[in-house]
Amino acid sequence: MSKISSMGRGMQVVFAVGSRHKGGARGATVGDIAADLGKDRSQISRGLKAAQQENFLLRGGHREYSLDWSLYTDAQLLTEQRLRTEGLTALEGLVEDTGEGCFLGVLNGDSTVTIGEHVPPNSTMVGSWIGRPYPAYCSDAGQALLWDASDAEVRAVFSHTEFVRHGPNTPADIEDFLVRLAGARERGYSVVDEEAEPHLYSVAVPVRDFRGETIAALQVVGSKARLEPKCEEIAAAALKWGGRLEAALGRPS
């Protein structure tokens, strides 16, 4: 856990500098980053110096730190790798806590794609969902993956999408989807109740990376008869393991 926490703190400092660049600044001082993150200056100073020594940052003549841009792509690639490896750990823990099939999904256009799965020994699931797309407007992961998107961004995702009925509760249109997404945000997790197919029920939570951006969704999927009565218990487990996965990805605290 200490290794993960150290990695997370280091990424916070590096990408706080990146946020300054995004806002138009040429660099950032220790005081700038300490103020942005609400951390002690000495702690931030150590983090910045360590990042400079590891060649993540450059230091200018005015004591300002700036990104070594060649490493930004490397950080994103590292995050993708950690999402898959640490994601498997989260899936295993979530299955142990819930006894249900658990999945890790990402957004691809207007569809969601499963990149990780783990099911209990007694599962009756036939085949694998790895790599298979499903319409995001009714998939188990769709709402969680669009968690931080504005209404305009969600509309753009589905601008050319036909809302085909896959289950008795499939959203009728984009307005219906937005209402359900708002409800999920207020609840703290999404519930997809017979939207993807009859009798199927799922609970999902968003997973954010070192930038604080949603890059994946962790979901628990099973029959409505079995999952609905223990929905809150399942949601608590999903939030716990989603939080641990985010820590491994360096999400800012």
ChimeraX attribute file (.defattr): number of C-alpha atoms within 10 A of each C-alpha:
attribute: neighborCount
match mode: 1-to-1
recipient: residues
	/A:1	9
	/A:2	7
	/A:3	8
	/A:4	16
	/A:5	15
	/A:6	15
	/A:7	17
	/A:8	21
	/A:9	19
	/A:10	22
	/A:11	23
	/A:12	23
	/A:13	26
	/A:14	24
	/A:15	21
	/A:16	22
	/A:17	26
	/A:18	24
	/A:19	17
	/A:20	18
	/A:21	15
	/A:22	10
	/A:23	8
	/A:24	9
	/A:25	12
	/A:26	15
	/A:27	21
	/A:28	23
	/A:29	19
	/A:30	23
	/A:31	15
	/A:32	17
	/A:33	25
	/A:34	19
	/A:35	13
	/A:36	14
	/A:37	14
	/A:38	10
	/A:39	12
	/A:40	13
	/A:41	15
	/A:42	12
	/A:43	13
	/A:44	24
	/A:45	17
	/A:46	14
	/A:47	20
	/A:48	25
	/A:49	17
	/A:50	14
	/A:51	19
	/A:52	18
	/A:53	11
	/A:54	10
	/A:55	13
	/A:56	23
	/A:57	24
	/A:58	19
	/A:59	17
	/A:60	13
	/A:61	6
	/A:62	9
	/A:63	12
	/A:64	17
	/A:65	25
	/A:66	24
	/A:67	24
	/A:68	15
	/A:69	12
	/A:70	10
	/A:71	13
	/A:72	15
	/A:73	10
	/A:74	11
	/A:75	15
	/A:76	14
	/A:77	12
	/A:78	12
	/A:79	19
	/A:80	14
	/A:81	13
	/A:82	15
	/A:83	24
	/A:84	14
	/A:85	14
	/A:86	18
	/A:87	27
	/A:88	20
	/A:89	15
	/A:90	25
	/A:91	26
	/A:92	19
	/A:93	18
	/A:94	27
	/A:95	20
	/A:96	16
	/A:97	15
	/A:98	19
	/A:99	17
	/A:100	23
	/A:101	24
	/A:102	28
	/A:103	28
	/A:104	28
	/A:105	29
	/A:106	24
	/A:107	22
	/A:108	13
	/A:109	13
	/A:110	18
	/A:111	20
	/A:112	26
	/A:113	23
	/A:114	21
	/A:115	18
	/A:116	21
	/A:117	21
	/A:118	22
	/A:119	20
	/A:120	15
	/A:121	9
	/A:122	9
	/A:123	12
	/A:124	9
	/A:125	11
	/A:126	6
	/A:127	6
	/A:128	11
	/A:129	16
	/A:130	14
	/A:131	12
	/A:132	11
	/A:133	18
	/A:134	20
	/A:135	23
	/A:136	26
	/A:137	31
	/A:138	27
	/A:139	23
	/A:140	31
	/A:141	35
	/A:142	28
	/A:143	29
	/A:144	31
	/A:145	26
	/A:146	23
	/A:147	22
	/A:148	16
	/A:149	14
	/A:150	11
	/A:151	15
	/A:152	9
	/A:153	12
	/A:154	20
	/A:155	16
	/A:156	13
	/A:157	18
	/A:158	18
	/A:159	12
	/A:160	9
	/A:161	16
	/A:162	12
	/A:163	16
	/A:164	13
	/A:165	14
	/A:166	16
	/A:167	16
	/A:168	13
	/A:169	15
	/A:170	22
	/A:171	21
	/A:172	14
	/A:173	14
	/A:174	18
	/A:175	12
	/A:176	12
	/A:177	21
	/A:178	19
	/A:179	11
	/A:180	17
	/A:181	23
	/A:182	15
	/A:183	14
	/A:184	20
	/A:185	15
	/A:186	10
	/A:187	10
	/A:188	17
	/A:189	22
	/A:190	27
	/A:191	26
	/A:192	24
	/A:193	23
	/A:194	21
	/A:195	22
	/A:196	24
	/A:197	17
	/A:198	15
	/A:199	15
	/A:200	20
	/A:201	23
	/A:202	27
	/A:203	26
	/A:204	31
	/A:205	31
	/A:206	30
	/A:207	30
	/A:208	23
	/A:209	23
	/A:210	27
	/A:211	19
	/A:212	17
	/A:213	15
	/A:214	22
	/A:215	19
	/A:216	28
	/A:217	27
	/A:218	30
	/A:219	30
	/A:220	31
	/A:221	20
	/A:222	19
	/A:223	15
	/A:224	17
	/A:225	11
	/A:226	13
	/A:227	21
	/A:228	18
	/A:229	10
	/A:230	11
	/A:231	16
	/A:232	13
	/A:233	13
	/A:234	24
	/A:235	22
	/A:236	16
	/A:237	18
	/A:238	29
	/A:239	20
	/A:240	15
	/A:241	23
	/A:242	25
	/A:243	18
	/A:244	20
	/A:245	26
	/A:246	25
	/A:247	24
	/A:248	24
	/A:249	28
	/A:250	24
	/A:251	24
	/A:252	20
	/A:253	11
